[in-house]
C-alpha cells in the first residue's frame, strides 16, 4: 500500500454544506450521524468532479469502514467546508480523508475506506489506474514524489 504524497501540486477537493434546521440537535449542534452523510455528499461531488462514470468503466465502490472524530461544534446556518483527498491506496481499496471546518475552525475529521467492486456486483476489483491518477491529480503513489508505506 502506498501513502499519497502531500505537496503543492495536489490540492484536496472542497465541498461546502450549510447546516439545516433538521440536522441540529437539542444542544444546538449538528447531530453526529449527519457528519457521515456530509462525507458521503462530499465524496459524491468529488467523484463527479473527476468525471468518473462507474458504469462506463465497469468499476464502482462500496464503503468498508468509516471513522469520525469530532473536534468542535457546527450549528444552524454554519457552512461546513469539507476537504476531501485520498490518503492511502491499496490494490482493491483506498482511504479517503475528510477534514471539516467552519470558518477555518476544526469541526471533524474522518476516514472512509472504499473497496472497489465490479460494477453491479459485490465482487472486489482492483482500483483502475485512470481513477487513481484522476483522484491524485496525476501524482502516482510510489513515484518520484511518493513514498511506500
N, CA, C and O atoms as a GROMACS GRO file, in nm:
protein
  596
    1UNK      N    1   0.084  -0.117   0.000
    1UNK     CA    2   0.000   0.000   0.000
    1UNK      C    3   0.088   0.123   0.000
    1UNK      O    4   0.198   0.122   0.055
    2UNK      N    5   0.039   0.228  -0.061
    2UNK     CA    6   0.119   0.349  -0.070
    2UNK      C    7   0.045   0.466  -0.010
    2UNK      O    8  -0.075   0.484  -0.032
    3UNK      N    9   0.118   0.545   0.065
    3UNK     CA   10   0.064   0.672   0.115
    3UNK      C   11   0.066   0.769  -0.002
    3UNK      O   12   0.153   0.761  -0.089
    4UNK      N   13  -0.027   0.860  -0.004
    4UNK     CA   14  -0.033   0.958  -0.110
    4UNK      C   15   0.041   1.082  -0.064
    4UNK      O   16   0.011   1.136   0.042
    5UNK      N   17   0.138   1.128  -0.143
    5UNK     CA   18   0.218   1.241  -0.100
    5UNK      C   19   0.140   1.371  -0.097
    5UNK      O   20   0.051   1.394  -0.180
    6UNK      N   21   0.172   1.455  -0.002
    6UNK     CA   22   0.117   1.590   0.002
    6UNK      C   23   0.213   1.679  -0.074
    6UNK      O   24   0.329   1.644  -0.092
    7UNK      N   25   0.166   1.789  -0.118
    7UNK     CA   26   0.256   1.880  -0.186
    7UNK      C   27   0.180   1.988  -0.259
    7UNK      O   28   0.057   1.986  -0.265
    8UNK      N   29   0.252   2.084  -0.313
    8UNK     CA   30   0.188   2.198  -0.377
    8UNK      C   31   0.113   2.162  -0.505
    8UNK      O   32   0.025   2.237  -0.548
    9UNK      N   33   0.145   2.048  -0.567
    9UNK     CA   34   0.078   2.010  -0.691
    9UNK      C   35  -0.055   1.940  -0.665
    9UNK      O   36  -0.133   1.920  -0.758
   10UNK      N   37  -0.082   1.904  -0.541
   10UNK     CA   38  -0.203   1.828  -0.511
   10UNK      C   39  -0.286   1.904  -0.409
   10UNK      O   40  -0.242   1.927  -0.296
   11UNK      N   41  -0.405   1.941  -0.448
   11UNK     CA   42  -0.495   2.013  -0.359
   11UNK      C   43  -0.618   1.926  -0.334
   11UNK      O   44  -0.668   1.860  -0.426
   12UNK      N   45  -0.667   1.925  -0.210
   12UNK     CA   46  -0.788   1.847  -0.185
   12UNK      C   47  -0.911   1.910  -0.251
   12UNK      O   48  -0.917   2.031  -0.271
   13UNK      N   49  -1.006   1.825  -0.283
   13UNK     CA   50  -1.137   1.872  -0.331
   13UNK      C   51  -1.207   1.938  -0.212
   13UNK      O   52  -1.194   1.890  -0.100
   14UNK      N   53  -1.280   2.044  -0.235
   14UNK     CA   54  -1.354   2.111  -0.127
   14UNK      C   55  -1.503   2.107  -0.158
   14UNK      O   56  -1.546   2.125  -0.272
   15UNK      N   57  -1.580   2.083  -0.054
   15UNK     CA   58  -1.725   2.078  -0.066
   15UNK      C   59  -1.785   2.150   0.054
   15UNK      O   60  -1.751   2.118   0.169
   16UNK      N   61  -1.874   2.246   0.029
   16UNK     CA   62  -1.936   2.322   0.137
   16UNK      C   63  -2.081   2.278   0.157
   16UNK      O   64  -2.155   2.256   0.062
   17UNK      N   65  -2.119   2.267   0.284
   17UNK     CA   66  -2.256   2.230   0.320
   17UNK      C   67  -2.304   2.327   0.427
   17UNK      O   68  -2.238   2.344   0.530
   18UNK      N   69  -2.419   2.390   0.403
   18UNK     CA   70  -2.480   2.478   0.504
   18UNK      C   71  -2.567   2.391   0.595
   18UNK      O   72  -2.652   2.316   0.547
   19UNK      N   73  -2.546   2.403   0.726
   19UNK     CA   74  -2.620   2.323   0.824
   19UNK      C   75  -2.766   2.369   0.825
   19UNK      O   76  -2.796   2.487   0.841
   20UNK      N   77  -2.857   2.270   0.809
   20UNK     CA   78  -3.000   2.298   0.806
   20UNK      C   79  -3.064   2.269   0.943
   20UNK      O   80  -3.006   2.200   1.026
   21UNK      N   81  -3.181   2.322   0.963
   21UNK     CA   82  -3.253   2.310   1.090
   21UNK      C   83  -3.268   2.165   1.135
   21UNK      O   84  -3.246   2.134   1.252
   22UNK      N   85  -3.305   2.077   1.044
   22UNK     CA   86  -3.329   1.937   1.078
   22UNK      C   87  -3.202   1.858   1.112
   22UNK      O   88  -3.211   1.743   1.154
   23UNK      N   89  -3.085   1.918   1.094
   23UNK     CA   90  -2.958   1.850   1.123
   23UNK      C   91  -2.902   1.885   1.260
   23UNK      O   92  -2.800   1.829   1.303
   24UNK      N   93  -2.968   1.978   1.329
   24UNK     CA   94  -2.920   2.026   1.459
   24UNK      C   95  -3.001   1.960   1.571
   24UNK      O   96  -3.123   1.948   1.562
   25UNK      N   97  -2.930   1.918   1.676
   25UNK     CA   98  -2.998   1.852   1.789
   25UNK      C   99  -3.036   1.952   1.897
   25UNK      O  100  -3.018   2.073   1.880
   26UNK      N  101  -3.087   1.903   2.008
   26UNK     CA  102  -3.133   1.988   2.118
   26UNK      C  103  -3.019   2.070   2.180
   26UNK      O  104  -3.045   2.172   2.244
   27UNK      N  105  -2.894   2.026   2.161
   27UNK     CA  106  -2.779   2.101   2.212
   27UNK      C  107  -2.739   2.216   2.119
   27UNK      O  108  -2.650   2.295   2.151
   28UNK      N  109  -2.806   2.224   2.005
   28UNK     CA  110  -2.778   2.333   1.912
   28UNK      C  111  -2.661   2.307   1.819
   28UNK      O  112  -2.610   2.400   1.755
   29UNK      N  113  -2.618   2.181   1.810
   29UNK     CA  114  -2.507   2.145   1.721
   29UNK      C  115  -2.551   2.034   1.627
   29UNK      O  116  -2.652   1.968   1.650
   30UNK      N  117  -2.474   2.015   1.521
   30UNK     CA  118  -2.504   1.909   1.424
   30UNK      C  119  -2.505   1.774   1.496
   30UNK      O  120  -2.409   1.739   1.565
   31UNK      N  121  -2.613   1.699   1.479
   31UNK     CA  122  -2.623   1.564   1.535
   31UNK      C  123  -2.519   1.477   1.465
   31UNK      O  124  -2.504   1.483   1.343
   32UNK      N  125  -2.447   1.396   1.542
   32UNK     CA  126  -2.329   1.324   1.494
   32UNK      C  127  -2.350   1.242   1.367
   32UNK      O  128  -2.261   1.237   1.283
   33UNK      N  129  -2.465   1.178   1.351
   33UNK     CA  130  -2.488   1.093   1.233
   33UNK      C  131  -2.481   1.172   1.103
   33UNK      O  132  -2.451   1.115   0.997
   34UNK      N  133  -2.507   1.301   1.109
   34UNK     CA  134  -2.506   1.381   0.986
   34UNK      C  135  -2.366   1.398   0.929
   34UNK      O  136  -2.352   1.421   0.809
   35UNK      N  137  -2.263   1.386   1.012
   35UNK     CA  138  -2.128   1.403   0.959
   35UNK      C  139  -2.094   1.296   0.855
   35UNK      O  140  -2.025   1.325   0.757
   36UNK      N  141  -2.141   1.173   0.874
   36UNK     CA  142  -2.118   1.069   0.772
   36UNK      C  143  -2.193   1.103   0.644
   36UNK      O  144  -2.141   1.083   0.534
   37UNK      N  145  -2.314   1.155   0.657
   37UNK     CA  146  -2.389   1.196   0.538
   37UNK      C  147  -2.316   1.310   0.467
   37UNK      O  148  -2.312   1.314   0.344
   38UNK      N  149  -2.258   1.402   0.544
   38UNK     CA  150  -2.180   1.511   0.484
   38UNK      C  151  -2.061   1.454   0.406
   38UNK      O  152  -2.031   1.499   0.296
   39UNK      N  153  -1.993   1.354   0.465
   39UNK     CA  154  -1.878   1.292   0.398
   39UNK      C  155  -1.923   1.222   0.269
   39UNK      O  156  -1.855   1.231   0.167
   40UNK      N  157  -2.036   1.154   0.275
   40UNK     CA  158  -2.088   1.086   0.156
   40UNK      C  159  -2.119   1.187   0.047
   40UNK      O  160  -2.086   1.164  -0.070
   41UNK      N  161  -2.182   1.297   0.083
   41UNK     CA  162  -2.213   1.402  -0.014
   41UNK      C  163  -2.085   1.460  -0.073
   41UNK      O  164  -2.076   1.482  -0.194
   42UNK      N  165  -1.986   1.485   0.013
   42UNK     CA  166  -1.858   1.541  -0.034
   42UNK      C  167  -1.786   1.446  -0.128
   42UNK      O  168  -1.732   1.488  -0.230
   43UNK      N  169  -1.784   1.316  -0.094
   43UNK     CA  170  -1.716   1.221  -0.184
   43UNK      C  171  -1.791   1.206  -0.315
   43UNK      O  172  -1.729   1.192  -0.420
   44UNK      N  173  -1.924   1.211  -0.310
   44UNK     CA  174  -2.003   1.202  -0.434
   44UNK      C  175  -1.972   1.320  -0.527
   44UNK      O  176  -1.952   1.300  -0.646
   45UNK      N  177  -1.968   1.442  -0.473
   45UNK     CA  178  -1.936   1.556  -0.559
   45UNK      C  179  -1.793   1.551  -0.609
   45UNK      O  180  -1.763   1.595  -0.720
   46UNK      N  181  -1.703   1.496  -0.525
   46UNK     CA  182  -1.564   1.480  -0.568
   46UNK      C  183  -1.553   1.380  -0.683
   46UNK      O  184  -1.490   1.409  -0.784
   47UNK      N  185  -1.616   1.262  -0.666
   47UNK     CA  186  -1.613   1.162  -0.774
   47UNK      C  187  -1.670   1.221  -0.903
   47UNK      O  188  -1.614   1.200  -1.010
   48UNK      N  189  -1.780   1.296  -0.892
   48UNK     CA  190  -1.840   1.357  -1.011
   48UNK      C  191  -1.745   1.459  -1.075
   48UNK      O  192  -1.740   1.471  -1.197
   49UNK      N  193  -1.671   1.534  -0.991
   49UNK     CA  194  -1.578   1.634  -1.044
   49UNK      C  195  -1.465   1.569  -1.122
   49UNK      O  196  -1.402   1.632  -1.207
   50UNK      N  197  -1.438   1.440  -1.093
   50UNK     CA  198  -1.334   1.368  -1.166
   50UNK      C  199  -1.385   1.315  -1.300
   50UNK      O  200  -1.309   1.255  -1.376
   51UNK      N  201  -1.513   1.338  -1.328
   51UNK     CA  202  -1.578   1.290  -1.450
   51UNK      C  203  -1.566   1.138  -1.458
   51UNK      O  204  -1.539   1.082  -1.565
   52UNK      N  205  -1.586   1.072  -1.343
   52UNK     CA  206  -1.575   0.927  -1.337
   52UNK      C  207  -1.714   0.865  -1.342
   52UNK      O  208  -1.794   0.885  -1.251
   53UNK      N  209  -1.743   0.791  -1.449
   53UNK     CA  210  -1.871   0.724  -1.465
   53UNK      C  211  -1.851   0.575  -1.436
   53UNK      O  212  -1.793   0.505  -1.519
   54UNK      N  213  -1.899   0.526  -1.320
   54UNK     CA  214  -1.877   0.386  -1.284
   54UNK      C  215  -1.926   0.287  -1.390
   54UNK      O  216  -1.858   0.189  -1.419
   55UNK      N  217  -2.042   0.312  -1.448
   55UNK     CA  218  -2.095   0.218  -1.548
   55UNK      C  219  -2.005   0.211  -1.671
   55UNK      O  220  -1.982   0.104  -1.727
   56UNK      N  221  -1.954   0.326  -1.711
   56UNK     CA  222  -1.868   0.332  -1.830
   56UNK      C  223  -1.739   0.253  -1.809
   56UNK      O  224  -1.687   0.193  -1.903
   57UNK      N  225  -1.687   0.252  -1.687
   57UNK     CA  226  -1.559   0.187  -1.657
   57UNK      C  227  -1.575   0.048  -1.595
   57UNK      O  228  -1.477  -0.022  -1.574
   58UNK      N  229  -1.700   0.008  -1.565
   58UNK     CA  230  -1.723  -0.125  -1.509
   58UNK      C  231  -1.670  -0.141  -1.367
   58UNK      O  232  -1.641  -0.253  -1.324
   59UNK      N  233  -1.658  -0.030  -1.296
   59UNK     CA  234  -1.599  -0.032  -1.162
   59UNK      C  235  -1.672   0.068  -1.072
   59UNK      O  236  -1.705   0.179  -1.115
   60UNK      N  237  -1.696   0.027  -0.950
   60UNK     CA  238  -1.766   0.113  -0.854
   60UNK      C  239  -1.704   0.093  -0.717
   60UNK      O  240  -1.610   0.015  -0.702
   61UNK      N  241  -1.754   0.163  -0.616
   61UNK     CA  242  -1.701   0.149  -0.481
   61UNK      C  243  -1.814   0.122  -0.382
   61UNK      O  244  -1.928   0.161  -0.404
   62UNK      N  245  -1.777   0.054  -0.272
   62UNK     CA  246  -1.866   0.035  -0.158
   62UNK      C  247  -1.787   0.073  -0.034
   62UNK      O  248  -1.664   0.065  -0.032
   63UNK      N  249  -1.859   0.115   0.069
   63UNK     CA  250  -1.793   0.154   0.194
   63UNK      C  251  -1.764   0.029   0.276
   63UNK      O  252  -1.851  -0.054   0.300
   64UNK      N  253  -1.640   0.018   0.319
   64UNK     CA  254  -1.596  -0.092   0.405
   64UNK      C  255  -1.591  -0.048   0.551
   64UNK      O  256  -1.631  -0.122   0.641
   65UNK      N  257  -1.541   0.074   0.573
   65UNK     CA  258  -1.520   0.122   0.710
   65UNK      C  259  -1.529   0.274   0.711
   65UNK      O  260  -1.488   0.340   0.616
   66UNK      N  261  -1.584   0.328   0.820
   66UNK     CA  262  -1.591   0.472   0.837
   66UNK      C  263  -1.556   0.508   0.981
   66UNK      O  264  -1.607   0.448   1.075
   67UNK      N  265  -1.468   0.607   0.996
   67UNK     CA  266  -1.425   0.654   1.128
   67UNK      C  267  -1.439   0.805   1.130
   67UNK      O  268  -1.392   0.874   1.039
   68UNK      N  269  -1.504   0.858   1.236
   68UNK     CA  270  -1.519   1.002   1.252
   68UNK      C  271  -1.467   1.045   1.387
   68UNK      O  272  -1.481   0.973   1.486
   69UNK      N  273  -1.406   1.163   1.392
   69UNK     CA  274  -1.363   1.220   1.518
   69UNK      C  275  -1.413   1.364   1.525
   69UNK      O  276  -1.378   1.447   1.441
   70UNK      N  277  -1.494   1.391   1.625
   70UNK     CA  278  -1.548   1.524   1.647
   70UNK      C  279  -1.441   1.613   1.708
   70UNK      O  280  -1.368   1.570   1.797
   71UNK      N  281  -1.431   1.737   1.660
   71UNK     CA  282  -1.331   1.829   1.712
   71UNK      C  283  -1.389   1.961   1.760
   71UNK      O  284  -1.323   2.036   1.833
   72UNK      N  285  -1.510   1.991   1.720
   72UNK     CA  286  -1.573   2.115   1.761
   72UNK      C  287  -1.711   2.126   1.699
   72UNK      O  288  -1.742   2.053   1.605
   73UNK      N  289  -1.793   2.217   1.750
   73UNK     CA  290  -1.932   2.224   1.705
   73UNK      C  291  -1.952   2.296   1.572
   73UNK      O  292  -1.874   2.384   1.534
   74UNK      N  293  -2.057   2.255   1.504
   74UNK     CA  294  -2.112   2.328   1.390
   74UNK      C  295  -2.260   2.344   1.422
   74UNK      O  296  -2.324   2.250   1.468
   75UNK      N  297  -2.314   2.463   1.399
   75UNK     CA  298  -2.452   2.490   1.434
   75UNK      C  299  -2.535   2.535   1.317
   75UNK      O  300  -2.487   2.547   1.204
   76UNK      N  301  -2.660   2.560   1.344
   76UNK     CA  302  -2.757   2.603   1.244
   76UNK      C  303  -2.704   2.721   1.163
   76UNK      O  304  -2.662   2.822   1.219
   77UNK      N  305  -2.705   2.706   1.030
   77UNK     CA  306  -2.661   2.812   0.940
   77UNK      C  307  -2.512   2.816   0.913
   77UNK      O  308  -2.469   2.883   0.819
   78UNK      N  309  -2.433   2.745   0.994
   78UNK     CA  310  -2.289   2.740   0.967
   78UNK      C  311  -2.262   2.672   0.833
   78UNK      O  312  -2.338   2.584   0.791
   79UNK      N  313  -2.156   2.712   0.766
   79UNK     CA  314  -2.112   2.645   0.645
   79UNK      C  315  -1.994   2.556   0.682
   79UNK      O  316  -1.888   2.603   0.724
   80UNK      N  317  -2.016   2.426   0.667
   80UNK     CA  318  -1.910   2.329   0.694
   80UNK      C  319  -1.836   2.307   0.563
   80UNK      O  320  -1.893   2.260   0.465
   81UNK      N  321  -1.707   2.343   0.562
   81UNK     CA  322  -1.622   2.324   0.444
   81UNK      C  323  -1.545   2.194   0.464
   81UNK      O  324  -1.474   2.176   0.564
   82UNK      N  325  -1.561   2.103   0.368
   82UNK     CA  326  -1.501   1.970   0.381
   82UNK      C  327  -1.395   1.951   0.274
   82UNK      O  328  -1.423   1.961   0.154
   83UNK      N  329  -1.272   1.925   0.318
   83UNK     CA  330  -1.162   1.891   0.227
   83UNK      C  331  -1.161   1.740   0.212
   83UNK      O  332  -1.172   1.666   0.310
   84UNK      N  333  -1.149   1.693   0.089
   84UNK     CA  334  -1.156   1.550   0.057
   84UNK      C  335  -1.034   1.511  -0.023
   84UNK      O  336  -1.003   1.574  -0.125
   85UNK      N  337  -0.963   1.406   0.022
   85UNK     CA  338  -0.847   1.359  -0.056
   85UNK      C  339  -0.812   1.215  -0.019
   85UNK      O  340  -0.838   1.170   0.093
   86UNK      N  341  -0.754   1.145  -0.115
   86UNK     CA  342  -0.708   1.009  -0.090
   86UNK      C  343  -0.588   1.014   0.003
   86UNK      O  344  -0.496   1.093  -0.017
   87UNK      N  345  -0.589   0.927   0.106
   87UNK     CA  346  -0.478   0.922   0.199
   87UNK      C  347  -0.403   0.790   0.194
   87UNK      O  348  -0.294   0.778   0.249
   88UNK      N  349  -0.462   0.688   0.128
   88UNK     CA  350  -0.397   0.558   0.116
   88UNK      C  351  -0.454   0.483  -0.004
   88UNK      O  352  -0.575   0.486  -0.029
   89UNK      N  353  -0.365   0.416  -0.076
   89UNK     CA  354  -0.406   0.328  -0.186
   89UNK      C  355  -0.370   0.184  -0.152
   89UNK      O  356  -0.261   0.157  -0.102
   90UNK      N  357  -0.462   0.093  -0.179
   90UNK     CA  358  -0.435  -0.049  -0.175
   90UNK      C  359  -0.461  -0.104  -0.315
   90UNK      O  360  -0.477  -0.027  -0.410
   91UNK      N  361  -0.466  -0.234  -0.327
   91UNK     CA  362  -0.493  -0.293  -0.458
   91UNK      C  363  -0.639  -0.278  -0.498
   91UNK      O  364  -0.670  -0.234  -0.608
   92UNK      N  365  -0.729  -0.316  -0.406
   92UNK     CA  366  -0.872  -0.305  -0.434
   92UNK      C  367  -0.940  -0.201  -0.346
   92UNK      O  368  -1.061  -0.179  -0.359
   93UNK      N  369  -0.866  -0.138  -0.257
   93UNK     CA  370  -0.929  -0.041  -0.165
   93UNK      C  371  -0.845   0.086  -0.157
   93UNK      O  372  -0.729   0.090  -0.199
   94UNK      N  373  -0.907   0.189  -0.103
   94UNK     CA  374  -0.837   0.315  -0.078
   94UNK      C  375  -0.909   0.389   0.034
   94UNK      O  376  -1.029   0.371   0.055
   95UNK      N  377  -0.832   0.471   0.106
   95UNK     CA  378  -0.888   0.553   0.213
   95UNK      C  379  -0.902   0.696   0.164
   95UNK      O  380  -0.815   0.750   0.096
   96UNK      N  381  -1.013   0.755   0.201
   96UNK     CA  382  -1.036   0.895   0.172
   96UNK      C  383  -1.045   0.969   0.304
   96UNK      O  384  -1.122   0.932   0.393
   97UNK      N  385  -0.965   1.075   0.317
   97UNK     CA  386  -0.966   1.157   0.438
   97UNK      C  387  -1.056   1.277   0.419
   97UNK      O  388  -1.061   1.337   0.311
   98UNK      N  389  -1.128   1.312   0.525
   98UNK     CA  390  -1.219   1.425   0.525
   98UNK      C  391  -1.180   1.517   0.641
   98UNK      O  392  -1.159   1.470   0.753
   99UNK      N  393  -1.171   1.645   0.616
   99UNK     CA  394  -1.146   1.743   0.720
   99UNK      C  395  -1.254   1.850   0.710
   99UNK      O  396  -1.260   1.924   0.612
  100UNK      N  397  -1.338   1.858   0.813
  100UNK     CA  398  -1.447   1.956   0.813
  100UNK      C  399  -1.413   2.073   0.903
  100UNK      O  400  -1.369   2.056   1.016
  101UNK      N  401  -1.435   2.193   0.850
  101UNK     CA  402  -1.408   2.315   0.927
  101UNK      C  403  -1.525   2.412   0.910
  101UNK      O  404  -1.600   2.405   0.812
  102UNK      N  405  -1.539   2.503   1.006
  102UNK     CA  406  -1.632   2.616   0.995
  102UNK      C  407  -1.549   2.741   1.014
  102UNK      O  408  -1.491   2.763   1.120
  103UNK      N  409  -1.543   2.823   0.911
  103UNK     CA  410  -1.463   2.946   0.914
  103UNK      C  411  -1.320   2.918   0.960
  103UNK      O  412  -1.262   2.996   1.036
  104UNK      N  413  -1.263   2.806   0.913
  104UNK     CA  414  -1.125   2.770   0.946
  104UNK      C  415  -1.108   2.698   1.078
  104UNK      O  416  -0.998   2.652   1.108
  105UNK      N  417  -1.214   2.688   1.157
  105UNK     CA  418  -1.208   2.620   1.287
  105UNK      C  419  -1.238   2.471   1.269
  105UNK      O  420  -1.336   2.436   1.205
  106UNK      N  421  -1.154   2.382   1.325
  106UNK     CA  422  -1.176   2.237   1.311
  106UNK      C  423  -1.310   2.193   1.370
  106UNK      O  424  -1.347   2.233   1.481
  107UNK      N  425  -1.383   2.110   1.295
  107UNK     CA  426  -1.511   2.056   1.340
  107UNK      C  427  -1.505   1.904   1.348
  107UNK      O  428  -1.548   1.846   1.448
  108UNK      N  429  -1.453   1.838   1.243
  108UNK     CA  430  -1.440   1.693   1.245
  108UNK      C  431  -1.335   1.648   1.146
  108UNK      O  432  -1.302   1.718   1.050
  109UNK      N  433  -1.283   1.529   1.169
  109UNK     CA  434  -1.202   1.460   1.069
  109UNK      C  435  -1.263   1.322   1.053
  109UNK      O  436  -1.329   1.270   1.143
  110UNK      N  437  -1.240   1.264   0.938
  110UNK     CA  438  -1.293   1.131   0.912
  110UNK      C  439  -1.211   1.059   0.809
  110UNK      O  440  -1.139   1.121   0.729
  111UNK      N  441  -1.222   0.928   0.810
  111UNK     CA  442  -1.161   0.844   0.708
  111UNK      C  443  -1.263   0.739   0.667
  111UNK      O  444  -1.321   0.671   0.752
  112UNK      N  445  -1.284   0.728   0.538
  112UNK     CA  446  -1.370   0.622   0.485
  112UNK      C  447  -1.285   0.533   0.397
  112UNK      O  448  -1.214   0.580   0.309
  113UNK      N  449  -1.292   0.403   0.422
  113UNK     CA  450  -1.226   0.304   0.338
  113UNK      C  451  -1.326   0.254   0.236
  113UNK      O  452  -1.430   0.199   0.271
  114UNK      N  453  -1.294   0.275   0.109
  114UNK     CA  454  -1.377   0.228  -0.001
  114UNK      C  455  -1.311   0.104  -0.061
  114UNK      O  456  -1.188   0.097  -0.071
  115UNK      N  457  -1.391   0.008  -0.100
  115UNK     CA  458  -1.344  -0.111  -0.170
  115UNK      C  459  -1.401  -0.106  -0.311
  115UNK      O  460  -1.521  -0.088  -0.330
  116UNK      N  461  -1.313  -0.124  -0.409
  116UNK     CA  462  -1.356  -0.128  -0.547
  116UNK      C  463  -1.426  -0.260  -0.577
  116UNK      O  464  -1.383  -0.366  -0.532
  117UNK      N  465  -1.534  -0.251  -0.654
  117UNK     CA  466  -1.609  -0.371  -0.694
  117UNK      C  467  -1.640  -0.364  -0.843
  117UNK      O  468  -1.649  -0.256  -0.901
  118UNK      N  469  -1.657  -0.482  -0.903
  118UNK     CA  470  -1.703  -0.486  -1.041
  118UNK      C  471  -1.843  -0.425  -1.044
  118UNK      O  472  -1.927  -0.461  -0.961
  119UNK      N  473  -1.868  -0.335  -1.137
  119UNK     CA  474  -1.993  -0.261  -1.141
  119UNK      C  475  -2.113  -0.356  -1.140
  119UNK      O  476  -2.118  -0.453  -1.214
  120UNK      N  477  -2.210  -0.325  -1.053
  120UNK     CA  478  -2.332  -0.404  -1.044
  120UNK      C  479  -2.318  -0.531  -0.961
  120UNK      O  480  -2.412  -0.610  -0.954
  121UNK      N  481  -2.200  -0.550  -0.898
  121UNK     CA  482  -2.178  -0.670  -0.817
  121UNK      C  483  -2.117  -0.627  -0.684
  121UNK      O  484  -2.099  -0.508  -0.657
  122UNK      N  485  -2.087  -0.724  -0.601
  122UNK     CA  486  -2.013  -0.701  -0.477
  122UNK      C  487  -1.876  -0.769  -0.483
  122UNK      O  488  -1.811  -0.785  -0.380
  123UNK      N  489  -1.832  -0.810  -0.604
  123UNK     CA  490  -1.702  -0.874  -0.622
  123UNK      C  491  -1.591  -0.770  -0.620
  123UNK      O  492  -1.593  -0.675  -0.698
  124UNK      N  493  -1.492  -0.787  -0.529
  124UNK     CA  494  -1.380  -0.692  -0.525
  124UNK      C  495  -1.310  -0.683  -0.661
  124UNK      O  496  -1.295  -0.783  -0.732
  125UNK      N  497  -1.269  -0.563  -0.694
  125UNK     CA  498  -1.199  -0.538  -0.820
  125UNK      C  499  -1.091  -0.434  -0.796
  125UNK      O  500  -1.110  -0.340  -0.719
  126UNK      N  501  -0.980  -0.450  -0.862
  126UNK     CA  502  -0.867  -0.357  -0.847
  126UNK      C  503  -0.909  -0.215  -0.887
  126UNK      O  504  -0.991  -0.194  -0.976
  127UNK      N  505  -0.850  -0.119  -0.818
  127UNK     CA  506  -0.875   0.022  -0.849
  127UNK      C  507  -0.811   0.050  -0.985
  127UNK      O  508  -0.690   0.030  -1.002
  128UNK      N  509  -0.889   0.097  -1.083
  128UNK     CA  510  -0.832   0.125  -1.215
  128UNK      C  511  -0.728   0.238  -1.210
  128UNK      O  512  -0.746   0.337  -1.139
  129UNK      N  513  -0.622   0.222  -1.286
  129UNK     CA  514  -0.516   0.323  -1.291
  129UNK      C  515  -0.568   0.462  -1.328
  129UNK      O  516  -0.525   0.560  -1.269
  130UNK      N  517  -0.661   0.473  -1.426
  130UNK     CA  518  -0.710   0.608  -1.458
  130UNK      C  519  -0.781   0.675  -1.340
  130UNK      O  520  -0.774   0.797  -1.324
  131UNK      N  521  -0.850   0.596  -1.257
  131UNK     CA  522  -0.914   0.654  -1.140
  131UNK      C  523  -0.809   0.701  -1.039
  131UNK      O  524  -0.820   0.811  -0.984
  132UNK      N  525  -0.708   0.617  -1.016
  132UNK     CA  526  -0.600   0.657  -0.924
  132UNK      C  527  -0.538   0.789  -0.969
  132UNK      O  528  -0.516   0.880  -0.888
  133UNK      N  529  -0.510   0.798  -1.097
  133UNK     CA  530  -0.445   0.919  -1.149
  133UNK      C  531  -0.536   1.041  -1.134
  133UNK      O  532  -0.490   1.147  -1.093
  134UNK      N  533  -0.664   1.025  -1.167
  134UNK     CA  534  -0.757   1.137  -1.155
  134UNK      C  535  -0.774   1.179  -1.010
  134UNK      O  536  -0.781   1.298  -0.979
  135UNK      N  537  -0.782   1.081  -0.919
  135UNK     CA  538  -0.807   1.108  -0.777
  135UNK      C  539  -0.686   1.169  -0.708
  135UNK      O  540  -0.702   1.231  -0.602
  136UNK      N  541  -0.569   1.154  -0.762
  136UNK     CA  542  -0.449   1.211  -0.700
  136UNK      C  543  -0.393   1.327  -0.782
  136UNK      O  544  -0.280   1.370  -0.758
  137UNK      N  545  -0.470   1.376  -0.877
  137UNK     CA  546  -0.424   1.491  -0.955
  137UNK      C  547  -0.301   1.461  -1.037
  137UNK      O  548  -0.219   1.549  -1.060
  138UNK      N  549  -0.286   1.335  -1.081
  138UNK     CA  550  -0.172   1.296  -1.162
  138UNK      C  551  -0.051   1.252  -1.082
  138UNK      O  552   0.050   1.213  -1.140
  139UNK      N  553  -0.059   1.257  -0.948
  139UNK     CA  554   0.051   1.211  -0.864
  139UNK      C  555   0.041   1.061  -0.850
  139UNK      O  556  -0.061   1.010  -0.801
  140UNK      N  557   0.142   0.988  -0.892
  140UNK     CA  558   0.139   0.844  -0.886
  140UNK      C  559   0.208   0.797  -0.759
  140UNK      O  560   0.328   0.822  -0.740
  141UNK      N  561   0.133   0.728  -0.669
  141UNK     CA  562   0.194   0.680  -0.545
  141UNK      C  563   0.316   0.593  -0.574
  141UNK      O  564   0.313   0.508  -0.663
  142UNK      N  565   0.423   0.615  -0.497
  142UNK     CA  566   0.545   0.538  -0.516
  142UNK      C  567   0.635   0.597  -0.622
  142UNK      O  568   0.748   0.552  -0.640
  143UNK      N  569   0.586   0.699  -0.695
  143UNK     CA  570   0.667   0.763  -0.797
  143UNK      C  571   0.766   0.860  -0.732
  143UNK      O  572   0.787   0.853  -0.610
  144UNK      N  573   0.826   0.949  -0.810
  144UNK     CA  574   0.928   1.038  -0.757
  144UNK      C  575   0.882   1.118  -0.634
  144UNK      O  576   0.961   1.142  -0.543
  145UNK      N  577   0.755   1.160  -0.632
  145UNK     CA  578   0.707   1.238  -0.518
  145UNK      C  579   0.646   1.151  -0.411
  145UNK      O  580   0.617   1.199  -0.301
  146UNK      N  581   0.624   1.022  -0.441
  146UNK     CA  582   0.556   0.933  -0.347
  146UNK      C  583   0.651   0.860  -0.256
  146UNK      O  584   0.773   0.865  -0.272
  147UNK      N  585   0.593   0.790  -0.160
  147UNK     CA  586   0.673   0.706  -0.071
  147UNK      C  587   0.593   0.583  -0.038
  147UNK      O  588   0.471   0.590  -0.026
  148UNK      N  589   0.658   0.474  -0.023
  148UNK     CA  590   0.590   0.349   0.009
  148UNK      C  591   0.553   0.349   0.156
  148UNK      O  592   0.618   0.414   0.238
  149UNK      N  593   0.447   0.275   0.189
  149UNK     CA  594   0.410   0.260   0.329
  149UNK      C  595   0.375   0.118   0.359
  149UNK      O  596   0.341   0.085   0.473
   0.00000   0.00000   0.00000
